[in-house]
Amino acid sequence: MLGELIPCGGGDPVPLLKSKLLVGRRSHCDIQLQFPNVSSHHCELELINGFWRIQDLGSSNGIKVNGERHDSKWLMPGDILAIARQRYEVHYKPPEGQRPPENQEDVIARGLLEKAGLERPHEAPRRPPASPSPPPTTPTPPSQQASPDDDDNTMKWLSEL
């Protein structure tokens, strides 16, 4: 076992059995969290050089480490990881005398709307549908006007076409 996630509200620990784990609601995820606020592919845990790193996969409700929202973050033993609203304490033994690399979030890779949760990743901005233009006005034929026998009305109607 490479570590475990201990539920903060009690319950069975979640073992971290592989060096790369997909977390989400779907049945094919390595760690299945069957809660409505967890996305189908919520986040990914990866063990790199003995340290766990979590990466949000564009989930609706995000991830937090020690109460702060992150797109990706190195996890240290004792950190409190929140996946949507599900909270876990991280347990594993990192390599002695080593530290994880610095967090290097690519601030340009995601737009502000996406970071704020107002836009899904790699989704074009939504635009409101264009209001339908009014139908073109068609002149009323002389037969439907007040005086159909009037030549002036007929000539006027023909000139409007």
DSSP file with accessible surface (Angstrom, degrees, kcal/mol):
  #  RESIDUE AA STRUCTURE BP1 BP2  ACC     N-H-->O    O-->H-N    N-H-->O    O-->H-N    TCO  KAPPA ALPHA  PHI   PSI    X-CA   Y-CA   Z-CA
    1    1 A M              0   0  146      0, 0.0    16,-0.2     0, 0.0     3,-0.1   0.000 360.0 360.0 360.0 136.9    0.0    0.0    0.0
    2    2 A L        -     0   0   71     14,-2.7     2,-0.3     1,-0.3    91,-0.2   0.399 360.0 -56.8 -96.7  -0.9    1.4    3.4   -1.0
    3    3 A G        -     0   0    9     13,-0.4    13,-3.0    89,-0.1     2,-0.3  -0.900  54.2-121.0 150.6-175.4   -0.7    5.4    1.5
    4    4 A E  E     -AB  15  91A  53     87,-2.9    87,-2.6    -2,-0.3     2,-0.5  -0.992   9.5-127.6-157.5 159.6   -4.3    6.0    2.4
    5    5 A L  E     -AB  14  90A   3      9,-2.4     9,-3.1    -2,-0.3    85,-0.2  -0.964  23.4-154.1-110.4 121.8   -7.0    8.6    2.8
    6    6 A I  E     - B   0  89A  46     83,-2.7    83,-3.0    -2,-0.5     6,-0.1  -0.861  21.4-122.6 -98.9 117.2   -8.7    8.5    6.2
    7    7 A P  E >   - B   0  88A  24      0, 0.0     3,-1.2     0, 0.0    81,-0.3  -0.375  13.1-144.3 -59.9 131.1  -12.3    9.9    6.1
    8    8 A C  T 3  S+     0   0   53     79,-2.4    80,-0.1     1,-0.3     3,-0.1   0.793  98.5  50.7 -68.8 -28.3  -12.6   12.9    8.5
    9    9 A G  T 3  S-     0   0   85     78,-0.5    -1,-0.3     1,-0.3     2,-0.1   0.300 124.0 -94.1 -91.4   9.8  -16.1   12.0    9.5
   10   10 A G  S <  S+     0   0   54     -3,-1.2    -1,-0.3     1,-0.1     2,-0.2  -0.142  72.0 110.1  95.7 162.8  -15.3    8.4   10.2
   11   11 A G  S    S-     0   0   59     -3,-0.1    -1,-0.1    -2,-0.1     0, 0.0  -0.664  70.2 -31.7 123.4-179.5  -15.5    5.3    8.0
   12   12 A D        -     0   0  143     -2,-0.2    -2,-0.0     1,-0.1     2,-0.0  -0.489  64.7-111.3 -74.7 138.6  -13.2    2.9    6.3
   13   13 A P        -     0   0   61      0, 0.0    -7,-0.2     0, 0.0    -1,-0.1  -0.317  24.6-126.6 -64.0 150.8   -9.8    4.3    5.0
   14   14 A V  E     -A    5   0A  27     -9,-3.1    -9,-2.4    17,-0.0     2,-0.2  -0.894  25.3-138.8-100.4 112.1   -9.3    4.5    1.3
   15   15 A P  E     -A    4   0A  59      0, 0.0     2,-0.9     0, 0.0   -11,-0.3  -0.465   1.3-141.8 -74.2 142.0   -6.1    2.6    0.3
   16   16 A L        +     0   0    1    -13,-3.0   -14,-2.7    -2,-0.2   -13,-0.4  -0.867  34.3 163.0-101.2  97.1   -3.8    4.1   -2.3
   17   17 A L        +     0   0  116     -2,-0.9     2,-0.3   -16,-0.2    -1,-0.1   0.646  53.5  43.8 -96.7 -20.9   -2.8    1.0   -4.1
   18   18 A K  S    S-     0   0  105      1,-0.0     3,-0.1   -17,-0.0   -16,-0.1  -0.872  79.2-119.4-123.7 163.0   -1.4    2.3   -7.4
   19   19 A S  S    S+     0   0   68     -2,-0.3    28,-3.2     1,-0.2     2,-0.4   0.620 105.1  40.0 -79.4  -9.7    0.9    5.2   -8.2
   20   20 A K  E    S+F   46   0B  99     26,-0.2     2,-0.4     2,-0.0    26,-0.2  -0.970  73.1 179.3-140.1 121.9   -1.7    6.8  -10.4
   21   21 A L  E     -F   45   0B   7     24,-3.2    24,-2.8    -2,-0.4     2,-0.5  -0.986  20.6-146.6-131.1 130.0   -5.4    6.9   -9.3
   22   22 A L  E     -F   44   0B  35     -2,-0.4     9,-2.4    22,-0.2     8,-0.8  -0.812  19.0-159.8 -92.4 129.1   -8.5    8.3  -11.0
   23   23 A V  E     +Fg  43  31B   0     20,-3.0    20,-1.8    -2,-0.5    19,-1.4  -0.930  35.6  96.6-113.8 130.9  -11.0    9.6   -8.5
   24   24 A G  E    S- g   0  32B   0      7,-2.2     9,-2.1    -2,-0.5    16,-0.3  -0.987  77.1 -78.6 176.4-171.1  -14.7   10.1   -9.4
   25   25 A R  S    S+     0   0   94     14,-1.4    15,-0.2    -2,-0.3    16,-0.1   0.684  87.2 102.6 -85.8 -22.4  -18.2    8.8   -9.5
   26   26 A R  S >  S-     0   0  127     14,-1.3     3,-1.5    13,-0.2    -2,-0.2  -0.285  77.5-123.0 -68.8 152.6  -17.9    6.5  -12.5
   27   27 A S  T 3  S+     0   0   95      1,-0.3    -1,-0.1     5,-0.1     5,-0.1   0.763 109.0  58.1 -67.4 -25.6  -17.6    2.7  -12.0
   28   28 A H  T 3  S+     0   0  112      3,-0.1    -1,-0.3     2,-0.0    -6,-0.1   0.496  81.6 110.1 -85.5  -0.1  -14.3    2.6  -13.9
   29   29 A C  S <  S-     0   0    6     -3,-1.5     3,-0.2     1,-0.1    -6,-0.2  -0.440  72.7-131.9 -72.0 147.9  -12.5    5.0  -11.5
   30   30 A D  S    S+     0   0   72     -8,-0.8     2,-0.5     1,-0.3    -7,-0.2   0.877 102.6  33.0 -66.3 -40.5   -9.8    3.6   -9.2
   31   31 A I  E    S-g   23   0B  15     -9,-2.4    -7,-2.2     2,-0.0     2,-0.5  -0.968  83.2-159.4-118.9 111.6  -11.4    5.4   -6.2
   32   32 A Q  E     -g   24   0B  97     -2,-0.5     2,-0.6    -3,-0.2    -7,-0.2  -0.823  10.0-174.8 -96.2 124.4  -15.2    5.6   -6.5
   33   33 A L        -     0   0   11     -9,-2.1     2,-1.9    -2,-0.5     5,-0.1  -0.936  11.4-158.4-117.6 103.4  -17.0    8.3   -4.5
   34   34 A Q        +     0   0  120     -2,-0.6    -9,-0.1     3,-0.1    -2,-0.0  -0.479  47.2 122.6 -86.4  67.6  -20.7    7.8   -4.9
   35   35 A F    >   -     0   0   78     -2,-1.9     3,-1.8     4,-0.1    -2,-0.1  -0.981  65.9-128.7-126.3 142.4  -21.8   11.3   -4.0
   36   36 A P  T 3  S+     0   0  125      0, 0.0    -1,-0.1     0, 0.0   -11,-0.1   0.778 107.8  56.3 -64.1 -23.8  -23.8   13.7   -6.2
   37   37 A N  T 3  S+     0   0   25      2,-0.1     2,-0.5    23,-0.0    24,-0.3   0.460  89.1  90.1 -89.3   2.2  -21.4   16.6   -5.7
   38   38 A V  S <  S-     0   0    1     -3,-1.8    -3,-0.1    -5,-0.1   -13,-0.1  -0.845  80.1-125.9 -96.2 130.5  -18.4   14.5   -7.0
   39   39 A S    >   -     0   0   17     -2,-0.5   -14,-1.4     1,-0.1     3,-0.7  -0.289  22.7-109.2 -71.6 161.2  -17.8   14.7  -10.7
   40   40 A S  T 3  S+     0   0   34      1,-0.3   -14,-1.3   -16,-0.3     2,-0.4   0.893 119.9  18.3 -60.6 -39.8  -17.7   11.6  -12.9
   41   41 A H  T 3  S+     0   0   70    -17,-0.2    -1,-0.3     1,-0.1   -17,-0.2  -0.803  84.7 161.6-126.5  88.5  -13.9   12.2  -13.3
   42   42 A H    <   -     0   0    0    -19,-1.4    15,-2.5    -3,-0.7    17,-0.6   0.946  53.8 -27.2 -81.4 -53.2  -13.2   14.5  -10.5
   43   43 A C  E     -FH  23  56B   0    -20,-1.8   -20,-3.0    13,-0.3     2,-0.4  -0.940  50.8-123.1-156.3 174.5   -9.4   14.4   -9.9
   44   44 A E  E     -FH  22  55B  49     11,-2.3    11,-2.2    -2,-0.3     2,-0.4  -0.995  11.8-155.0-132.8 134.0   -6.3   12.3  -10.2
   45   45 A L  E     -FH  21  54B   1    -24,-2.8   -24,-3.2    -2,-0.4     2,-0.4  -0.916  17.9-178.6-104.4 134.2   -3.8   11.3   -7.5
   46   46 A E  E     -FH  20  53B  66      7,-2.5     7,-2.4    -2,-0.4     2,-0.7  -0.996  23.9-140.9-138.9 133.1   -0.2   10.5   -8.6
   47   47 A L  E     + H   0  52B  42    -28,-3.2     2,-0.5    -2,-0.4     5,-0.2  -0.827  27.6 177.9 -91.5 115.7    2.8    9.4   -6.7
   48   48 A I  E >   - H   0  51B  51      3,-3.3     3,-2.0    -2,-0.7    -2,-0.1  -0.983  67.7 -20.9-125.9 119.0    5.9   11.1   -8.1
   49   49 A N  T 3  S-     0   0  127     -2,-0.5    -1,-0.1     1,-0.3     3,-0.1   0.842 129.1 -49.4  51.7  37.5    9.3   10.6   -6.5
   50   50 A G  T 3  S+     0   0   25      1,-0.2     2,-0.4    44,-0.1    -1,-0.3   0.467 119.9 102.4  87.0   0.5    7.7    9.4   -3.3
   51   51 A F  E <   -H   48   0B   3     -3,-2.0    -3,-3.3    43,-0.1     2,-0.3  -0.949  67.8-126.7-120.3 140.4    5.2   12.3   -2.9
   52   52 A W  E     -HI  47  75B   1     23,-0.6    23,-3.4    -2,-0.4     2,-0.4  -0.651  23.9-170.5 -84.5 138.0    1.5   12.4   -3.7
   53   53 A R  E     -HI  46  74B  40     -7,-2.4    -7,-2.5    -2,-0.3     2,-0.4  -0.986   8.0-152.3-126.9 136.9    0.2   15.1   -6.0
   54   54 A I  E     -HI  45  73B   0     19,-2.8    19,-2.2    -2,-0.4     2,-0.4  -0.899   8.7-169.5-111.0 141.0   -3.5   15.8   -6.7
   55   55 A Q  E     -HI  44  72B  75    -11,-2.2   -11,-2.3    -2,-0.4    17,-0.3  -0.992  19.3-134.2-131.4 121.5   -4.7   17.3  -10.0
   56   56 A D  E     -H   43   0B   7     15,-3.7   -13,-0.3    -2,-0.4   -14,-0.1  -0.549  10.2-151.1 -70.8 138.6   -8.3   18.6  -10.4
   57   57 A L        -     0   0   72    -15,-2.5   -14,-0.1    -2,-0.2    -1,-0.1  -0.106  61.5 -75.5-104.4  35.5   -9.7   17.3  -13.8
   58   58 A G  S    S+     0   0   17      1,-0.1   -15,-0.1    13,-0.1   -16,-0.1   0.805  75.8 175.9  79.3  31.1  -12.1   20.3  -14.3
   59   59 A S        -     0   0   13    -17,-0.6    -1,-0.1     1,-0.1     4,-0.1  -0.197  38.0-124.4 -68.1 159.7  -14.6   19.1  -11.7
   60   60 A S  S    S+     0   0   56      1,-0.2    -1,-0.1     2,-0.1   -22,-0.1   0.885 108.3  31.7 -70.3 -41.0  -17.6   21.2  -10.9
   61   61 A N  S    S-     0   0   76    -24,-0.3    -1,-0.2     1,-0.2    23,-0.1   0.427  99.2-153.2-105.5   0.1  -16.9   21.4   -7.1
   62   62 A G        -     0   0    0     21,-0.1    22,-2.2   -20,-0.1     2,-0.3   0.100  15.9 -79.2  69.3-174.5  -13.1   21.3   -7.1
   63   63 A I  E     -DC  70  83A   1      7,-0.6     7,-1.8    20,-0.2     2,-0.4  -0.947  33.0-162.1-128.3 150.6  -10.5   20.1   -4.6
   64   64 A K  E     -DC  69  82A  99     18,-2.3    18,-3.1    -2,-0.3     2,-0.5  -0.989   6.2-159.5-132.6 144.0   -9.2   21.8   -1.5
   65   65 A V  E >  S-DC  68  81A   2      3,-2.5     3,-1.7    -2,-0.4    16,-0.2  -0.994  84.6 -14.9-122.6 120.1   -6.1   21.1    0.5
   66   66 A N  T 3  S-     0   0   89     14,-3.1    -1,-0.1    -2,-0.5    15,-0.1   0.868 131.7 -51.4  53.6  39.7   -6.2   22.4    4.1
   67   67 A G  T 3  S+     0   0   61     13,-0.4     2,-0.5     1,-0.2    -1,-0.3   0.378 115.5 110.1  85.7  -4.2   -9.2   24.6    3.2
   68   68 A E  E <   -D   65   0A 128     -3,-1.7    -3,-2.5     0, 0.0    -1,-0.2  -0.905  68.0-123.6-109.9 133.1   -7.7   26.2    0.1
   69   69 A R  E     +D   64   0A 114     -2,-0.5     2,-0.3    -5,-0.2    -5,-0.2  -0.472  36.6 175.6 -73.4 138.5   -8.9   25.5   -3.4
   70   70 A H  E     -D   63   0A  32     -7,-1.8    -7,-0.6    -2,-0.2     3,-0.1  -0.976  39.0-149.0-140.0 154.1   -6.2   24.3   -5.8
   71   71 A D  S    S-     0   0   19      1,-0.4   -15,-3.7    -2,-0.3     2,-0.3   0.798  94.9  -5.8 -85.2 -38.4   -6.0   23.0   -9.4
   72   72 A S  E    S+I   55   0B  10    -17,-0.3    -1,-0.4    -9,-0.0     2,-0.3  -0.976  73.7 168.9-153.9 150.2   -3.1   20.9   -8.4
   73   73 A K  E     -I   54   0B  51    -19,-2.2   -19,-2.8    -2,-0.3     2,-0.3  -0.977  36.3-111.6-163.6 143.9   -1.1   20.5   -5.3
   74   74 A W  E     -I   53   0B  22     -2,-0.3     2,-0.5   -21,-0.2   -21,-0.3  -0.647  37.2-139.7 -74.5 137.0    1.5   18.3   -3.6
   75   75 A L  E     -I   52   0B   1    -23,-3.4   -23,-0.6    -2,-0.3     3,-0.0  -0.862  15.0-164.0-103.9 134.1    0.0   16.5   -0.6
   76   76 A M    >   -     0   0   66     -2,-0.5     3,-2.3   -25,-0.1    14,-0.2  -0.811  38.7 -83.9-111.0 153.1    2.0   16.0    2.6
   77   77 A P  T 3  S+     0   0   55      0, 0.0    14,-0.2     0, 0.0     3,-0.1  -0.311 118.2  25.4 -55.3 134.7    1.1   13.6    5.4
   78   78 A G  T 3  S+     0   0   35     12,-3.3    13,-0.1     1,-0.3    -3,-0.0   0.253  87.7 137.0  92.6 -13.4   -1.5   15.1    7.7
   79   79 A D    <   -     0   0   24     -3,-2.3    11,-2.8    11,-0.2     2,-0.7  -0.356  55.3-127.6 -61.7 148.8   -3.0   17.4    5.0
   80   80 A I  E     - E   0  89A  38      9,-0.2   -14,-3.1    -3,-0.1     2,-0.5  -0.903  25.1-162.7-101.4 116.1   -6.8   17.5    4.9
   81   81 A L  E     -CE  65  88A   0      7,-3.4     7,-2.8    -2,-0.7     2,-0.6  -0.876   3.8-163.7-102.2 125.6   -7.9   16.8    1.3
   82   82 A A  E     -CE  64  87A  12    -18,-3.1   -18,-2.3    -2,-0.5     2,-0.7  -0.959   4.9-170.1-111.0 120.0  -11.5   17.8    0.3
   83   83 A I  E >  S-CE  63  86A   1      3,-2.8     3,-2.3    -2,-0.6     2,-0.4  -0.953  77.1 -44.7-107.5 108.0  -12.8   16.3   -2.9
   84   84 A A  T 3  S-     0   0   15    -22,-2.2   -46,-0.1    -2,-0.7   -20,-0.1  -0.539 125.2 -30.2  58.6-117.6  -16.0   18.2   -3.4
   85   85 A R  T 3  S+     0   0  196     -2,-0.4     2,-0.6    -3,-0.1    -1,-0.3   0.379 115.0 107.3-107.1   5.4  -17.4   18.1    0.2
   86   86 A Q  E <   - E   0  83A  39     -3,-2.3    -3,-2.8   -51,-0.0     2,-0.4  -0.750  57.5-155.9 -87.9 121.4  -15.8   14.8    1.2
   87   87 A R  E     + E   0  82A 139     -2,-0.6   -79,-2.4    -5,-0.2   -78,-0.5  -0.822  15.5 174.8-107.3 137.8  -12.9   15.4    3.6
   88   88 A Y  E     -BE   7  81A  17     -7,-2.8    -7,-3.4    -2,-0.4     2,-0.5  -0.991  28.4-130.9-137.8 145.0   -9.9   13.0    4.1
   89   89 A E  E     -BE   6  80A  72    -83,-3.0   -83,-2.7    -2,-0.3     2,-0.4  -0.829  31.6-127.3 -94.2 132.3   -6.7   13.1    6.0
   90   90 A V  E     -B    5   0A   0    -11,-2.8   -12,-3.3    -2,-0.5     2,-0.4  -0.664  28.1-175.9 -84.3 128.7   -3.7   12.1    3.9
   91   91 A H  E     +B    4   0A  73    -87,-2.6   -87,-2.9    -2,-0.4     2,-0.3  -0.993  24.8 115.7-127.7 123.1   -1.5    9.3    5.3
   92   92 A Y        -     0   0   25     -2,-0.4   -89,-0.1   -89,-0.2   -90,-0.1  -0.938  58.6-108.8-169.0 167.7    1.7    8.1    3.6
   93   93 A K        -     0   0  173     -2,-0.3     3,-0.1   -91,-0.2    -2,-0.0  -0.901  33.1-156.9-109.7 106.9    5.4    8.0    4.3
   94   94 A P        -     0   0   36      0, 0.0   -43,-0.1     0, 0.0   -44,-0.1  -0.344  37.4 -80.1 -75.7 163.8    7.4   10.4    2.1
   95   95 A P    >   -     0   0   40      0, 0.0     3,-1.2     0, 0.0     2,-0.1  -0.397  55.3-106.8 -63.4 138.1   11.1    9.8    1.4
   96   96 A E  T 3  S+     0   0  168      1,-0.2     3,-0.1    -3,-0.1    -3,-0.0  -0.415  97.2  10.8 -69.5 140.4   13.3   11.0    4.3
   97   97 A G  T 3  S+     0   0   92      1,-0.2     2,-0.3    -2,-0.1    -1,-0.2   0.540 106.0 106.5  74.3   6.2   15.3   14.2    3.8
   98   98 A Q    <   -     0   0  115     -3,-1.2    -1,-0.2   -48,-0.0   -48,-0.0  -0.851  51.3-156.9-117.4 156.7   13.5   15.1    0.5
   99   99 A R        -     0   0  197     -2,-0.3     3,-0.1    -3,-0.1   -48,-0.1  -0.939  27.9-105.3-125.9 150.9   10.9   17.7   -0.3
  100  100 A P        -     0   0   23      0, 0.0     3,-0.1     0, 0.0   -51,-0.1  -0.355  48.6 -90.8 -69.6 156.1    8.4   17.7   -3.1
  101  101 A P        -     0   0   68      0, 0.0   -27,-0.1     0, 0.0     3,-0.1  -0.213  55.5 -84.8 -59.0 158.3    9.1   20.1   -6.0
  102  102 A E        -     0   0  135      1,-0.1     2,-0.3    -3,-0.1    -3,-0.0  -0.349  50.0 -98.7 -62.6 147.0    7.6   23.6   -5.8
  103  103 A N        -     0   0   63     -3,-0.1     2,-0.4     1,-0.1    -1,-0.1  -0.539  41.3-174.7 -67.0 127.7    4.0   24.0   -6.9
  104  104 A Q        -     0   0  159     -2,-0.3     2,-0.4    -3,-0.1    -1,-0.1  -0.698   2.3-177.4-128.3  79.7    4.1   25.4  -10.4
  105  105 A E        -     0   0   72     -2,-0.4     2,-1.2     1,-0.1     3,-0.1  -0.615  30.5-125.9 -78.4 132.0    0.6   26.1  -11.5
  106  106 A D    >>  -     0   0  102     -2,-0.4     4,-0.5     1,-0.2     3,-0.5  -0.676  26.4-172.6 -79.2  99.0    0.4   27.3  -15.1
  107  107 A V  T 34 S+     0   0  101     -2,-1.2    -1,-0.2     1,-0.2     3,-0.2   0.707  81.2  50.8 -71.1 -17.9   -1.6   30.5  -14.5
  108  108 A I  T 34 S+     0   0  150      1,-0.2    -1,-0.2    -3,-0.1    -2,-0.1   0.721  92.0  75.5 -90.6 -19.4   -2.0   31.2  -18.2
  109  109 A A  T <4 S+     0   0   65     -3,-0.5     2,-0.4     1,-0.1    -1,-0.2   0.796  98.9  43.3 -66.3 -27.4   -3.3   27.7  -19.1
  110  110 A R  S  < S-     0   0   49     -4,-0.5    -1,-0.1    -3,-0.2     2,-0.1  -0.944  82.3-126.3-123.5 141.4   -6.8   28.4  -17.7
  111  111 A G     >  -     0   0   40     -2,-0.4     4,-2.4     1,-0.1     5,-0.2  -0.302  28.1-109.0 -78.0 166.0   -8.9   31.5  -18.0
  112  112 A L  H  > S+     0   0  149      1,-0.2     4,-2.1     2,-0.2     6,-0.2   0.879 118.0  54.7 -64.6 -38.1  -10.4   33.4  -15.1
  113  113 A L  H  4>S+     0   0   93      2,-0.2     5,-2.7     1,-0.2     6,-0.9   0.920 110.5  46.5 -62.8 -40.3  -13.9   32.3  -15.8
  114  114 A E  H >45S+     0   0   23      4,-0.2     3,-1.5     1,-0.2    -2,-0.2   0.933 111.5  50.9 -66.7 -43.3  -12.8   28.6  -15.7
  115  115 A K  H 3<5S+     0   0   61     -4,-2.4    -1,-0.2     1,-0.3    -2,-0.2   0.859 109.0  52.2 -63.0 -33.5  -10.8   29.2  -12.5
  116  116 A A  T 3<5S-     0   0   67     -4,-2.1    -1,-0.3    -5,-0.2    -2,-0.2   0.502 118.1-114.1 -80.4  -3.7  -13.9   30.7  -10.9
  117  117 A G  T < 5S+     0   0   48     -3,-1.5    -3,-0.2    -4,-0.3    -2,-0.1   0.650  87.7 114.6  82.1  14.0  -16.0   27.7  -11.9
  118  118 A L  S   <S+     0   0  134     -5,-2.7     2,-0.3    -6,-0.2    -4,-0.2   0.525  76.4  36.6 -93.9  -7.2  -18.1   29.7  -14.4
  119  119 A E  S    S-     0   0   39     -6,-0.9    -2,-0.2    -5,-0.2    -1,-0.2  -0.998  82.6-120.1-145.2 141.0  -16.8   27.9  -17.5
  120  120 A R    >   -     0   0  122     -2,-0.3     3,-1.4     4,-0.1    -6,-0.1  -0.465  48.0 -83.7 -77.6 155.1  -15.9   24.3  -18.1
  121  121 A P  T 3  S+     0   0   40      0, 0.0    -1,-0.1     0, 0.0     3,-0.1  -0.301 109.9   2.6 -60.8 140.9  -12.3   23.5  -19.2
  122  122 A H  T 3  S+     0   0  188      1,-0.2     2,-0.5    -3,-0.1    -2,-0.0   0.763  98.8 133.4  55.5  31.4  -11.7   23.7  -22.9
  123  123 A E    <   -     0   0   55     -3,-1.4    -1,-0.2     3,-0.0     3,-0.1  -0.926  59.6-119.8-112.2 133.8  -15.2   25.0  -23.5
  124  124 A A        -     0   0   76     -2,-0.5    -4,-0.1     1,-0.1     3,-0.1  -0.392  44.8 -88.8 -66.3 147.4  -15.8   27.9  -25.7
  125  125 A P        -     0   0   73      0, 0.0     2,-0.4     0, 0.0    -1,-0.1  -0.295  45.2-115.9 -57.9 140.5  -17.6   30.8  -23.9
  126  126 A R        -     0   0  198     -3,-0.1    -3,-0.0     0, 0.0     0, 0.0  -0.638  29.2-161.3 -81.0 134.4  -21.3   30.5  -24.1
  127  127 A R        -     0   0  203     -2,-0.4     3,-0.1    -3,-0.1    -3,-0.0  -0.912  26.2-106.7-113.4 143.9  -23.1   33.3  -25.9
  128  128 A P        -     0   0  116      0, 0.0     3,-0.1     0, 0.0    -1,-0.0  -0.357  48.3 -94.4 -65.5 146.7  -26.7   34.0  -25.6
  129  129 A P        -     0   0  125      0, 0.0     2,-0.1     0, 0.0     0, 0.0  -0.354  45.8-102.8 -62.6 143.0  -28.8   32.9  -28.6
  130  130 A A        -     0   0   95      1,-0.1     3,-0.1    -3,-0.1    -3,-0.0  -0.426  37.2-111.4 -66.0 138.7  -29.3   35.7  -31.1
  131  131 A S        -     0   0  106     -2,-0.1    -1,-0.1     1,-0.1     2,-0.0  -0.517  40.4-102.5 -71.2 138.5  -32.7   37.2  -31.0
  132  132 A P        -     0   0  123      0, 0.0    -1,-0.1     0, 0.0     0, 0.0  -0.360  35.5-120.1 -63.9 138.1  -34.7   36.3  -34.1
  133  133 A S        -     0   0  101      1,-0.1    -3,-0.0    -3,-0.1     0, 0.0  -0.515  35.4 -97.5 -76.7 147.6  -34.9   39.1  -36.6
  134  134 A P        -     0   0  109      0, 0.0    -1,-0.1     0, 0.0     3,-0.1  -0.324  47.4 -97.6 -63.6 146.1  -38.4   40.3  -37.5
  135  135 A P        -     0   0  110      0, 0.0     3,-0.0     0, 0.0     2,-0.0  -0.326  47.7 -94.5 -63.1 148.2  -39.7   38.8  -40.6
  136  136 A P        -     0   0  117      0, 0.0     2,-0.4     0, 0.0    -3,-0.0  -0.351  41.7-114.2 -63.8 143.7  -39.4   41.0  -43.7
  137  137 A T        -     0   0  140     -3,-0.1     0, 0.0    -2,-0.0     0, 0.0  -0.647  27.2-157.1 -82.7 132.0  -42.4   43.1  -44.4
  138  138 A T        -     0   0  114     -2,-0.4    23,-0.1    -3,-0.0    22,-0.0  -0.931  24.1-112.6-108.5 129.9  -44.2   42.3  -47.6
  139  139 A P        -     0   0   29      0, 0.0    18,-0.0     0, 0.0    -1,-0.0  -0.303  35.1-108.8 -60.9 145.4  -46.4   44.9  -49.1
  140  140 A T        -     0   0   68      1,-0.1     5,-0.1     2,-0.1    17,-0.0  -0.607  36.1-115.1 -76.2 129.6  -50.0   44.1  -49.1
  141  141 A P    >   -     0   0   40      0, 0.0     3,-1.9     0, 0.0     4,-0.3  -0.305  24.4-112.3 -64.0 154.8  -51.4   43.3  -52.6
  142  142 A P  G >  S+     0   0   18      0, 0.0     3,-1.5     0, 0.0     8,-0.1   0.805 113.0  67.7 -59.2 -29.8  -53.9   45.7  -54.0
  143  143 A S  G 3  S+     0   0   91      1,-0.3     6,-0.1     5,-0.1    -3,-0.0   0.750 103.4  45.7 -64.9 -20.4  -56.7   43.1  -53.8
  144  144 A Q  G <  S+     0   0  143     -3,-1.9    -1,-0.3     3,-0.1     2,-0.1   0.355  96.0  96.0-102.5   4.2  -56.5   43.3  -50.0
  145  145 A Q  S <  S-     0   0   55     -3,-1.5     8,-0.0    -4,-0.3     0, 0.0  -0.434  90.9 -98.0 -90.4 171.4  -56.4   47.1  -49.8
  146  146 A A  S    S+     0   0  109      1,-0.3    -1,-0.1    -2,-0.1    -3,-0.0   0.871 116.2  27.6 -58.8 -41.5  -59.4   49.3  -49.2
  147  147 A S    >   +     0   0   51      1,-0.1     3,-1.6     3,-0.1    -1,-0.3  -0.750  66.2 176.5-125.6  87.9  -60.0   50.3  -52.8
  148  148 A P  T 3  S+     0   0   60      0, 0.0    -1,-0.1     0, 0.0    -2,-0.1   0.742  78.4  59.6 -66.0 -20.6  -58.7   47.4  -55.1
  149  149 A D  T 3  S+     0   0  151     -6,-0.1     2,-0.5     4,-0.0    -6,-0.1   0.574  77.4 110.5 -84.7  -4.4  -59.9   49.1  -58.3
  150  150 A D    <>  -     0   0   60     -3,-1.6     4,-1.6     1,-0.2     3,-0.2  -0.545  56.7-157.4 -77.5 117.8  -57.7   52.1  -57.7
  151  151 A D  H  > S+     0   0  122     -2,-0.5     4,-2.5     1,-0.2     5,-0.2   0.840  91.5  60.9 -63.8 -30.9  -54.9   52.2  -60.2
  152  152 A D  H  > S+     0   0  119      1,-0.2     4,-2.4     2,-0.2    -1,-0.2   0.915 104.0  49.2 -64.8 -39.1  -52.8   54.4  -57.9
  153  153 A N  H  > S+     0   0   37     -3,-0.2     4,-2.6     2,-0.2    -1,-0.2   0.898 110.6  50.7 -65.9 -39.1  -52.8   51.7  -55.3
  154  154 A T  H  X S+     0   0   46     -4,-1.6     4,-2.4     2,-0.2    -2,-0.2   0.934 111.5  47.0 -65.1 -43.7  -51.8   49.1  -57.8
  155  155 A M  H  X S+     0   0  123     -4,-2.5     4,-2.0     1,-0.2    -2,-0.2   0.909 112.3  50.5 -66.0 -39.7  -48.9   51.2  -59.0
  156  156 A K  H  X S+     0   0  125     -4,-2.4     4,-1.2    -5,-0.2    -2,-0.2   0.924 110.5  49.5 -63.8 -42.9  -47.8   51.9  -55.5
  157  157 A W  H  X S+     0   0   56     -4,-2.6     4,-0.6     1,-0.2     3,-0.5   0.925 110.9  49.4 -63.5 -43.2  -47.8   48.2  -54.6
  158  158 A L  H >< S+     0   0   90     -4,-2.4     3,-0.7     1,-0.2    -1,-0.2   0.877 108.1  53.8 -64.7 -33.6  -45.8   47.3  -57.7
  159  159 A S  H 3< S+     0   0   94     -4,-2.0    -1,-0.2     1,-0.2    -2,-0.2   0.764 102.6  58.8 -75.4 -22.0  -43.2   50.0  -56.9
  160  160 A E  H 3<        0   0  100     -4,-1.2    -1,-0.2    -3,-0.5    -2,-0.2   0.648 360.0 360.0 -80.2 -13.6  -42.7   48.6  -53.4
  161  161 A L    <<        0   0  126     -3,-0.7    -3,-0.1    -4,-0.6    -2,-0.0   0.262 360.0 360.0 -77.3 360.0  -41.7   45.1  -54.7
